[in-house]
Amino acid sequence: MTSAETHNPHADCQRSLEELYQYVDDWLDGETRSTIRQHLDSCTSCEDVYRFQATFVAMISTKCRSELPDELRRRILEALEESC
């Protein structure tokens, strides 16, 4: 069998969707971003998920800019320190 015959397009979808959050937040290296972008360009299902996720993240980042109360900020930082 050739590599084209054994290629599993569902594996590309699974990998792309697993890394979608990092892709949207621009946390991936260039090669990985390029691979995912190529997949999104050829897969409308994954592209739809990406567009939803990107829109959702943009909305949250613009709508949720208020300052946290000091007490809540302190409790979150303590919880993070305890979990590390």
C-alpha positions, 0 to 999 in steps of 0.5 A, spaced: 500 500 500 502 507 498 502 512 503 496 515 500 492 509 500 493 508 508 492 516 509 486 517 514 483 523 513 479 522 520 486 522 523 487 529 520 481 532 523 482 529 530 489 532 530 487 539 528 481 539 532 485 537 538 490 543 537 485 548 535 485 552 542 493 553 541 492 554 533 486 560 535 491 563 541 497 563 536 501 558 541 503 553 535 510 553 532 510 555 524 510 548 521 504 546 526 500 552 524 501 551 517 499 543 517 493 545 521 491 551 516 492 546 510 487 542 513 482 547 515 483 550 508 481 543 505 476 541 510 469 545 511 467 541 517 473 543 521 473 550 518 466 551 521 469 549 528 475 553 527 471 559 525 466 558 531 472 558 536 475 564 533 469 568 534 467 565 541 475 567 543 474 574 540 468 575 543 470 573 550 476 577 550 473 583 548 467 583 552 470 580 559 475 586 560 473 588 567 477 588 573 477 582 578 475 584 585 482 584 589 479 578 593 477 574 587 484 575 584 487 573 591 483 566 591 485 565 584 492 566 585 492 562 591 489 556 588 493 556 582 499 556 587 497 550 590 495 546 584 503 547 582 
